[in-house]
Amino acid sequence: NTFSSHGCIRVHPAKIEEIFPHIRVNTGGEIIYQPVKVALSDDGRVFLEVHGDVYRRIKNLEDEAKGQIIRHNAENKVDWDKVRSSVRRKSGIPEDVTLTETEAAGRLGKKGIAVTTARH
């Protein structure tokens, strides 16, 4: 079984009202299938949104999340445990996976050198 529609294209109602008068009937569009999304806020926080891969197009959602985080140059800004938890939940809601100052301080060595683990 495959889905022909999930019934939601995640467009805010106000945006639909804005564009509706400008679009003719039968105008084509593009739906982008992206079950993993990463966003950086203006204040430096990192958000991860993970949906279930209903079409089974992504081999590994955690690897996909890691790849996107790295492409955003945010690998040193995230708490990888939060990333793994977000991937497991697949809540479909953007989750703040930013490494807190307290967590970051705990990863610093005595001379202020970041200590990393091979877990991520």
C-alpha positions in Angstrom: 0.0 0.0 0.0 1.2 3.5 -0.8 -0.3 6.9 0.2 -1.6 9.1 -2.5 -1.9 11.9 0.0 -1.3 12.6 3.6 -3.9 15.3 3.5 -1.5 18.0 4.7 1.2 20.0 2.9 2.1 22.1 5.9 1.2 25.5 4.5 0.0 28.0 7.1 -3.6 29.0 6.4 -2.7 32.7 6.1 -0.2 31.8 3.4 -2.8 29.8 1.5 -5.2 32.8 1.6 -2.4 35.0 0.3 -1.5 32.9 -2.7 -4.9 31.5 -3.5 -6.1 34.4 -5.7 -2.8 34.2 -7.7 -3.0 30.5 -8.7 -5.1 29.2 -11.5 -6.9 25.8 -11.3 -4.7 22.9 -12.4 -1.5 24.8 -11.8 1.3 22.3 -11.1 3.4 22.4 -8.0 6.2 20.4 -6.3 5.9 18.5 -3.1 9.3 17.9 -1.5 9.5 14.7 0.6 11.9 15.5 3.4 11.2 13.6 6.7 14.3 15.1 8.3 14.8 18.9 8.5 17.4 21.0 10.3 17.2 24.7 11.0 19.4 27.2 12.7 17.7 30.1 14.5 19.1 33.6 14.5 20.2 33.2 18.0 22.3 30.1 17.2 20.0 27.4 18.3 19.7 24.2 16.3 16.3 22.6 15.6 15.7 19.1 14.3 12.3 17.9 12.9 11.9 14.2 12.2 8.9 12.5 10.7 8.5 8.8 10.0 9.8 7.8 6.6 6.5 6.5 5.3 7.9 5.9 1.8 11.1 4.2 3.1 13.3 6.5 0.9 15.8 7.3 3.6 18.2 4.4 4.5 18.9 5.7 8.0 17.1 8.7 9.6 19.9 9.2 12.2 22.5 9.3 9.4 20.3 11.8 7.5 20.0 14.0 10.5 23.8 13.9 11.1 24.5 14.7 7.5 22.2 17.7 7.5 23.6 19.0 10.8 27.1 18.7 9.4 26.0 20.5 6.2 24.8 23.3 8.4 28.2 23.4 10.1 26.4 22.8 13.4 28.0 19.5 14.5 29.7 21.3 17.5 26.5 23.0 18.5 24.3 20.0 19.1 23.7 17.5 21.9 24.0 14.3 20.0 21.9 12.5 22.6 19.1 14.9 21.9 19.5 14.3 18.2 19.3 10.5 18.7 16.2 10.9 21.0 14.5 13.2 18.4 15.1 10.6 15.7 13.7 7.8 17.8 10.6 9.9 18.6 9.8 11.0 15.0 7.4 13.5 16.5 7.2 15.7 13.4 7.7 18.7 15.7 10.9 20.9 15.5 12.9 20.0 18.7 15.7 22.2 20.1 18.8 19.9 20.0 21.2 22.7 20.9 24.0 21.9 23.3 23.4 24.0 26.4 26.2 26.0 28.0 26.3 23.7 31.0 26.6 20.6 28.7 29.3 22.4 26.6 31.2 23.3 29.7 31.1 19.7 30.9 32.8 18.7 27.6 35.7 21.0 28.0 39.0 19.8 29.3 41.0 21.5 32.0 42.7 23.8 29.4 39.5 24.7 27.6 40.0 22.2 24.9 36.9 20.5 23.7 36.7 16.8 24.4 34.8 14.9 21.8 33.5 11.4 21.7 33.3 9.0 18.8 29.6 8.2 19.6 28.1 10.7 17.2 
